[in-house]
């Protein structure tokens, strides 16, 4: 077995896989080229030390800067003065310095470690299947929280509606942690599993996409029908956040939600897709997600082959190819580019000025630079929208502590924001209304 350790002391470094034989180590001021066997797998031991071992190649690990070279920073809070005062008062985590796990600084490494090490709080769901107008069915997983001391009456117990990511469901670790945060405050939770992802069978040859909000509308109406006196907050992660934002923009004051929070949302699906197709992102993330999409398609092959050439779709090697061959066709788009344009929450200033709805975007994503993605100057003038931009972290990964198994920055902010919305709605709405009154025009984001 060949083992070679290399110590690095560059301000910024990243490994790029060009072939099975050659790895280039790029830094800010020089480049180191070294050769490894065809069956090499990189293993990260810390911020400086990297080793390679003779094993089957499966991934590429990134070298991140030294802790001494990366400053702790407070997240950038971009919002109106009134909203910022509300958040600083009731969500103090936004004023704290975000300190990522000392041996896990890089965004890609944070994302990989999150997927492997993140703990999974135990949750016992009550499943419910509801029918849609087109004859399909949606699987909802409920945590009723009947033991709630704060809200013993089920009819008025606040509800958090959670929308997972592209291939996610109620069993994802970030969903379980969100439920843990919400239930400890006495709230009820319900997870909206996209069609075909909650263990249920597809009754119609229809799945889901980021641009289609009809299923979410069906779910919200169902939840409000069961508990008309209970406020509902929407929480969307990645693709789930795109669906939520598009729904809020479409329904405006008729959404049935008192607030929304989205995490790691691609604001521009076209740019996000391009970033995901960069060699490293494709190697570590894109191909894995594509494989998961293949598995979903195979599971429902019998009904979906009525509308698509399943074998052709299964040859897709990226998310873009899958969307070109399947998603865009299923939802009537001429190409995946048209689908991506329609699905992007930033399209045509979609996030509207609505005084009763507040949204917080937690965003640091190596896929998608935040300050080039969001119209920051516009957000500052909106009374009901806030951007929380961290300097470190990954996609749905904001790990802290030397052993990042428990709650992270993302869960803490989620818990504080949900509590602030449900417990201080009058103050929240009052600040929003005063901010509206101080403006002579409506501004769309």
N, C-alpha and C positions, 0 to 999 in steps of 0.2 A: 504494500500500500504506500502510495506516495503522499506525503503531507508537507505542505509548504505554507509557512506563516509569513504574513507581510504586515508590517506596522506602518500605518499611514498617519500623517500629520498635516493634511491639507485642509484649508478652510471649507472646501466643498468638494465632494467626490461622489461619483456614481458609476456603477459597473454597467457596461452595455454589451450585450451578447450579439456578436456579429456572425458567428458560426459555431459549430460544435468544437472547433479547435482553437479559436482565438477569442480572448476577452480584452477589451480596451478599457482602461481605467481613466476616465476623464476627470480632470480637476480644473480649477479656475485658471491655472497658469502653466500647466504642463500636462503631459499624458504619459502613462506607463503602459507598455504592452507586454503581456506575458502569455505563455501558451500552457494549455491544460489538456489532459487526455480527452478523448471523445466522450468518455463516461465520467465526467467530473460534475460534482454537485457542490455549489458554494454554500458555506455555512457561516453565519455571522455570529461572532462571539462578543462583540461589543462595538463601541463607537470607533475603535481604531483597528481592531484585529480581525482579519479575515483568513480563513483556511479553505483549502479545497481538498476533497477526498475522492478517491476513485470509487464512485458509485454511479448509478444511472442518473443521467441529467434530467432534472424535472423543473428546476426553477433557478432564477438568478437573484441574488440578494444584494442589497444596496448599502454602500458605506455612507454613513452619515457624519456630519460635522462633530467635532469635540464639544462636550457640554460647555467648556470654557469659551468656545467661539460662537455660541448661540445664546443670545440674550433672552431672559424671561420677559415676556410682554403681556400687557393686558390686552384682552380681545378688543378690537375696534368695534364700537357700538355706533352704528349709523342710523339715526332716526330723528324725529322732531324733538324739540326741547321738552315738550310735555310728556311724550312717551318715554324719553330717557329718564326723566325724573321718576316716573312710575316704575321702570325696570330697576333702576339703582336702589330704589326703596324696597321693592318686593322680590327682586332677583339679584341679591348681592354678588352672586358668582360672576356676573358680567364685569364687576369692578376688580376681580382678583386677577393676579398674574397666572397665566396658564403655563404650568411646568410639566412638559411631557416626560414620560418614563426615561430616565437618564441613559439607558442603553438602547433606546428605541426612539430616535429623533425623527428619522425620515418618514415622509408620508406613506410611501409604499411599504416600508417595514412596519409601520404602525398598522396599516390595513391587514397585512399578513399575520402579524402577531395577534391582532384582535380576533381574526377568524379562528386561530388555533387555541389561544389561551383564555379567551373571555369566559367567565363563569356563566352558568345557566340556572338562575333561581327557579325553584320548583313552582309550577303553576298548574292547577287542575281546572281545565276548561269545561264549560257546558256548551256543546255544539248545537247549532241550529241551522237548518237548511231553509232558505227562502227562495221563492220562485220569482223570476223576472217576467216582464211583459212579453218577451219573445219565446217563452217556454223554457228558458235555461234555469239554472239554480246557482245560488251563491252560498258558500259555507261561512258562517259567522261563529267565532269562538268567544264565548262570554266568560268573564270573571265577575260574577254578580256582587261579590263582597258583602254578603248578607251580614257579616259580623261587624260592619262599619258602626263605630260608636258616634262618629261625627254626623253621619246621615243614616239613622236607623230606618227611616221610611224609604222604601225602594222607589216610590213614585217621584221623589224629589232628589234622589241621589245623583250628583253630577256624573256624566258619562264621558269617558275618553275613547274616541274612535280612532283606531290605529291602522294605518295603511303601510304594509311592508314594502320592500324593494322588488326588483324586477322578477326574481324567482323565489322570493321569500314568502313565509307564512307565519303562523302564530308561534312556531317553535324556534324562530331565530333568537339568538341571545339578546340582540338589541331590543326586540319586542318584549322578551321576558323581563328585562331590566326596566323598561318603561312601565310595564304593568306593576312591577314591584314598587316603583316610585309613586305611582298613582294610587294604588290600593292602601299604602301606608297613610295616605291623607284621607282615606275613607271613600274614595271614588270607585265607580264601576268602570270596567273596561270591556271593550268589544273589539276584536280583531277582524277586519274585513279581508278575507283571503280571496285573491283574484280567482276567477273561474278556473277550475282545474287544479288549483294549488292547495286546496284545503282537505284533500283526501276524497273529495266527492267526484262522481263521474260527470262528464260533460253530457248534458241532455240535448244540446244543440251544437252545431259546428262553429261555435263562437268562443273566442278566448278573451283577451284583454289587450289594451294598449294605453299609452300615456295620454293620448288625445281624447279618448272616449270616457266620458264622465257619467254615462247613463246608469251604470251599475252602482256607482257611488251615490248617485241621487236616489236610487232605489233603496240602498242601505240606510241612508239618512232618514228617508221617509218612514222606513220600517221602525227604526230606533225611536224616532219622535212619536210614532203612532203608539208604541208600547209605553213610553214614558213622556207624555206631552209636557209635563211640568218640570222635567229635569233638563238642565242645560247640557249641551253637547259641545265638546272641543275636538277638532280634528288634528291628528298628528301623522304626518307623512314622511317617509324615509326614502330618499333617492327617487326611483320611479313613482313610488307611492306619493311622494311630495309633489311631483309634477301633476299627477292626477288631482290632488287636493287643490293646488293653486289654480289649475284650469277650471275646476269646479267652482271655486270661490269667484273667479273672474266671470264665469258664465251666469251664476245664480245671484251674485251680489247680495242684496238684503234678504233674498228668499232662500238662502243656503240652508237655514236651519241650524247653523253653527254660531256659537258666540265668539269663537277665536280659532286660530290655526297656528300650528308650529311645524316647520319643515326642516329637514336635516339633510345636508349634502345633496341638494337638488341640482341637476343640470339645468341651468337657466337657458342655455342654447344647446339643443340636442345635436345640431350639426357639428359644432365645435367639440362637444363632448365626445361624439363618435370618432372624430378625427384624432383626438387625443388618445382614445382607447386603442387606436390602431397603430400607435407608435410601437416599435418592436418590443420594448420592455413591458409596456402595459398590455400588449397583446399576449406576450408570453406568460405573464403572471396572472392576469385578470380576464382579458377578453375571451381567451380560448376556454377558460373554466366556466364562465357564464354561458358561453355558446353551448358547451357540453350539457349544462343544466337545462338549457332550452330544448336541446335535442331529447333529453330524457322526458321532459314534459310532453313533447310532441309524440314520442313513442308510446307513452302511457295512454294517450287518447287517440292513437292512430286510427282505430276502427271508425270513429265518427268524423275525424278531421280529413281523412283521405277522400271524403265526399266532395271537399271543396279545394283541396290543394294536392300537389304531387309530393307526398310525404318523403319519398326517397330522394327527390331532388332537394328538398329543404334540408334534409339531414346531411347533405354534402356541404352546407354552409360552414365556413371556417371562422367566421366572425359574427358579432352581433349585427353589424350593418348588412352582411349577406343574408342573415336569417330574417331581418326585417324586410329586406328587398324581396325575398322569396316567399315570405309567409305573412308577417304582420301587415305590411302595406296592402297586400292583395286581399287579406281578410276584411280590412276596414275601408276598402274602396279607394285607395290612393294609387296614383299612377306610378309612383316610385317611393322609395324610402326617404328620399330627399323631401318630397312633399309631405310625407308623414312627419318627419323630424321638424319641419318648419311649423306644422300645425300643432305639434305636441309641445313645442318650446313655450314655457311660461312667459318668456320675454316678448313673445309675438304681439305686435300691435299694442304695446302698453297694456297688457292684460290685467295686471293686478290693480283693481279699481279702488277708487276712493270710497270707502264705506265706513261710516263712523262706528258701527257696532262690531267690526271685525278687526282683529289684530293678528299679525303674523310675525313670527321671529324666524329668521333663517340662520341656522348655525352653519357656518361655511368656512372650511379650509379644505381644499381638495387639490391634490397634485395633478388630477386630471384637468382641472379647470380653474385658472387663476381668478380669484374672486373680484379683484378691483377692475379687471378687464371684462368681467362677465356681467356685473350688475351696474345699473345706472345709479351709482351712489349719490350723485348730486340731486337726482329726482327723489330718492328715498328720504333724503333729509327734509324735504318739504311735505312729506305725507304724515298725517297725524296718527295713522294706524298701522304703520309698517316699520319694522326694525330689522337691520342686518347685524348679526353678531359674527365678526370675522376674526378667527384665531390665526396666530402666526405659525402654529405647528399643528400637526394632526394628519389624519388620513381620510379615506372615504368611509364615513360612519365610524371613524376610529379616532378618539381623543383620549388616549391612554395616559394615566398618571400613576405615580408610585413605582417603586422598584419591582414589585410583583403586581402587574396590572390585571388582577383577576376580578376585582369588584367593580363598584360604580366608578364611572369616569366623569370628566367634565360634561360630556353630553348628557348623561343621566341626571347629573345635579342640576343643570340648567333646565332640562325638561321638567323635573319635579318642581322646581321653584316657579317656573312660568305657569304650569298648570295650576298650582296652588294659588298663585297671584290672580289668575283669571277668575277662578271659581269663587275665591273668598273676597275679592276686592273689585267685583264687576262695576259697582256704582262709581267707585273712584276712577276706574279705568275709563268708563264711558264718559264721566264728567270731564276728565282731562281731554279726551278726544273731541268732545263737543266744544269745549273752550278753544281748542286748537282750530277747529273748523270755523268758529265764529271770528277768529282773528284773520281769516283769509277771505279774499274777495272772489276766489274762483276755485274750481275743483281741479285737482291735478291727478293725472292717471300715470301709473307706473307700468 
